Structure formats: C-alpha cells, structure tokens
Amino acid sequence: MNIRLNGEPAQTAAQTLHELLEGLGYDEDARIATAVNGDFVPASRRAECKLNGNDEIEILAPRQGG
C-alpha cells in the first residue's frame, strides 16, 4: 500500500505500525515517537494500530545537540 513516511511517499506491506517499524529496523526498545495521521501512537498501542492506504506516518527520534 502507498503511505507517506516522514513526508515522503513510501510503499509497505505492513498491516500495523509495529510491523512497519520492524521492517524499518526499529526494535521494541527504540526510543522514538510515532504518529499516524497526526495522532500520537504510544509504544503500547503500535501493534494494534492498523495502517491504511494514504496514511501519513511520522517517526521522530531524539537527537543530541544544542
């Protein structure tokens, strides 16, 4: 299915946010924030968060710096 990942067009066969993150190489301990269509999805709900075509997914990771 076609999605937008961090603002860029992407394709995935993942059915859930958890599956998408696994496919991108994020493990369950990854310190990231996720949102689907502008709604925050906590880590505890990623496995039940179903993806649909044209969803907009944001993955944010903290960065060090000043």
Secondary structure, DSSP 8 states (H G I E B T S, - for coil): -EEEETTEEEE---SBHHHHHHHTT--TT---EEEETTEEE-GGGGGG-B--TT-EEEEE------
